[in-house]
Amino acid sequence: NEAEVLDELLDRTEAVFDKGKVAYELIFVNDASADTSLQVLTARQEVNPAIKIINMSRRFGVGPCVLAGFKHSSGDAVIYMDSDLQDPPELIPSLIDKWREGNDIVHTTRVNRLGESRFKMWITKGAYRVIDLLSEVKIPRNTGDFKLLSRRAVDTVLEIKESDPFVRGLSL
């Protein structure tokens, strides 16, 4: 349900890739949105064949949708992000630079969390503490679902065969 921001997201993302003159595909996973997201994407796909759309048969949630995008990706590296514009697509060249330096996974860290209440931030910090206590995997603080994974990392994540994955934890 991101129809209101999809055109801006696409404009900004296409500009980043056009400037960098790299081959790319933009895979959108439609998780049973109830707005006009699919129509916006379909219209843009007619102009830009690099746009691919995966329609989920019902609502699955973030993890399975990210994995669906991974399964349908063909590039040497995959950058995944939410479509709500909380993360700036203009950072993509920096992620690619770090990947070209030999990194299999490149995280982004939020320095600002605009529009989120203190209560939500308190809950988020608490959740990270609980995960740290219960898990052997330490998740970097304030990293979200905007990161780059090399093809090798994507293929490794896909080998795990999780049905309800916590992708942030799988891609460390």
QUIMO-V628258 format. One record per backbone hydrogen bond with DSSP energy under -0.5 kcal/mol. NH is the residue of the N-H (numbers start at 1). CO is the residue of the C=O. E is the energy in kcal/mol with one decimal. If there is no record, write none. Layout:
NH,CO,E
NH,CO,E
//
This chain:
5,2,-1.5
6,2,-1.3
7,3,-0.6
9,5,-2.8
10,6,-3.0
11,7,-2.8
12,8,-2.7
13,9,-2.6
14,10,-3.0
15,11,-1.9
16,12,-1.7
17,13,-2.1
18,14,-3.0
19,15,-2.2
20,16,-1.6
21,17,-0.9
22,17,-1.1
26,50,-2.7
27,25,-0.7
28,26,-0.6
28,52,-2.9
30,28,-0.7
30,54,-3.3
31,29,-0.9
32,30,-1.5
40,36,-2.4
41,37,-2.6
42,38,-2.7
43,39,-2.3
44,40,-2.1
45,41,-2.4
46,42,-1.3
47,43,-0.6
47,44,-0.8
48,44,-2.4
49,47,-0.5
51,48,-1.9
52,26,-3.2
54,28,-3.0
55,53,-0.5
56,30,-2.6
56,54,-0.6
65,61,-1.4
66,62,-2.7
67,63,-2.3
68,64,-2.0
69,65,-2.2
70,66,-2.5
71,67,-2.7
72,68,-1.4
73,69,-0.5
73,70,-1.2
78,149,-3.2
80,78,-0.5
80,147,-2.3
91,88,-2.0
92,89,-2.2
94,91,-0.7
95,91,-1.7
96,92,-2.5
97,93,-2.4
98,94,-2.1
99,95,-2.1
100,96,-2.7
101,97,-1.1
102,99,-2.1
103,98,-1.6
106,148,-2.6
107,105,-0.5
108,146,-0.6
110,142,-2.8
116,113,-1.3
121,117,-2.2
122,118,-2.5
123,119,-2.4
124,120,-2.7
125,121,-2.6
126,122,-2.2
127,123,-2.5
128,124,-2.2
129,125,-2.0
130,126,-2.3
131,127,-2.6
132,128,-2.6
133,129,-2.1
134,130,-2.3
135,131,-1.7
138,136,-0.5
139,137,-0.7
143,140,-1.1
144,108,-0.6
146,144,-0.6
147,80,-1.6
148,106,-2.3
149,78,-3.0
150,104,-3.0
151,76,-2.5
154,150,-2.7
155,151,-2.9
156,152,-1.9
157,153,-2.5
158,154,-2.4
159,155,-1.3
160,156,-0.6
160,157,-1.1
161,158,-0.7
167,165,-0.9
169,166,-1.2
170,166,-1.6
171,167,-1.8
172,169,-0.6
//
